[in-house]
């Protein structure tokens, strides 16, 4: 394996490390500022709002050969957001602003990373995306472990120290971007260079068959719901800890347990797909995640809570990389970046709409109700995936 894929994996790890330091830290800062738990969904929504409208433009830019600029711009925005959070996050409005900048930088980095993976050999995409998301999960596991370092036995940790740790991680990400973008784009499948996208955005849709469009949009729905659930765990588990008096150190460990379980699920995706089938794994893992996330609403002790998060982590970890593979395989050559960006737009729509909707639940049913509603949403998506699978076979 050439040197740059390892740089890409490190880039993915530090991107998610930074994000999963700042996501719970932002929730804790909001609670410090006296924000009601029902409004915490705004923190997740602000992260997703700008990317929701810009993702497709970023994807088309990568298809047009501007992948380097996208990666560098994203890393710079991540670092800039860190400075803002450290020095100017004394109100909810400022917190939402810097989360928006952070979300845009995160999106640009993710589109750049995934478009590089999508250029690989079709027969190895499940394993490649599994390894890529494994690296990201490693960052997700390490990030929350900093909460015990700065939180100790307190319910609320030192959020300024967490923001400084995020900024340091974002600077490392920026440094890693330079060796990554020095390497030329890989050639396309079977040694064919990727095409430059031509025509309007509408032509991207018309170049796909009706069957492929069904698969592409189905993958987007699953991806949006799964990522929304992962985000809600990151944002609302700290709130659940405050509500139940669980120290911040323990919450950080629980978040790392979830991410560690997700890492484990992604190591063997290639063999699992070969044995059970990609569509079957997507439907089954989404159904299991529905049960596990819904169980978080119950008044569990810490051991049971950790066990449920392990199951949720394993199940939620399978859907994301497999939907990336579906999109990479079904998208016409030269449009993978655009379709992957459309998938990210769907993700950000889910990250905006789902937290806003469940925030209303938190206002009436408490934080635990958020997990119950999210589990129900996952169950609906799992049922739709299974129905589509059966119909496709029929």
Secondary structure, 3 states (H helix, E strand, C coil): CCHHHHHHHHHHHHHHHHHHHHHHHHHHHHHHCCCCHHHCHHHHHHHHHHHHHHHHHHHHHHHCCCHHHHHHHHHHHHHHHHHHHHHCCCCHHHHHHHHHHHHHHHHHHHHHHHHHHHCCCHHHHHHHHHHHHHHHHHHHHHHCHHHHHHHCCCCCCCHHHHHHHHHHHHHHHHHHHHHHHHCCCCCCHHHCCCCCCCCCHHHHHHCCCHHHHHHHHHHHHHHHHHHHHHHHHHHHHHHHHHHHCCCHHHHHHHHHHHHHHHHHHHCCHHHHHHHHCHHHHHHHHHHHHHHHHHHCCCCCCHHHHHHHHHHHHHHHHHHHHHHHHHHHHHCCCCCHHHHHHHHHHHHHHHHHHHHHHHHHHHHHHCHHHHHHHHHHHHHHHHHHHHHHHHHHHC
